[in-house]
Amino acid sequence: MFSSSLSFLLLMSHCLVCITKYPRAKVVHQYALLGRYDFLTILEAPDNETVAKIMVELGSRGTLETTTLAAIEIDDFLNALK
């Protein structure tokens, strides 16, 4: 998707600027990937609706394709199964 580290830095900056509009959301980690996907950004937010708003804003320019995966801590997941 991006051919240089400069593009990664621009994407990172845009992501961080977007996230600052949502004070209860934060970027936990960002990784450059080898394989099917180029980058992984791990966000922490109070709910899935906040993440959806962030993803829509980031994707609104049409230059970014996102995949969103909600994560549950393993202990919470196991407790929910009881």
Number of C-alpha atoms within 10 A of each C-alpha: 11 10 8 8 10 10 12 17 11 11 16 16 12 12 17 13 11 15 23 12 10 14 8 12 17 15 15 10 10 12 11 12 10 8 7 6 12 13 18 13 14 14 16 16 18 10 11 13 10 15 19 12 14 20 19 11 13 19 13 11 8 7 9 11 11 13 7 12 8 8 8 9 7 9 8 9 11 10 8 8 6 5
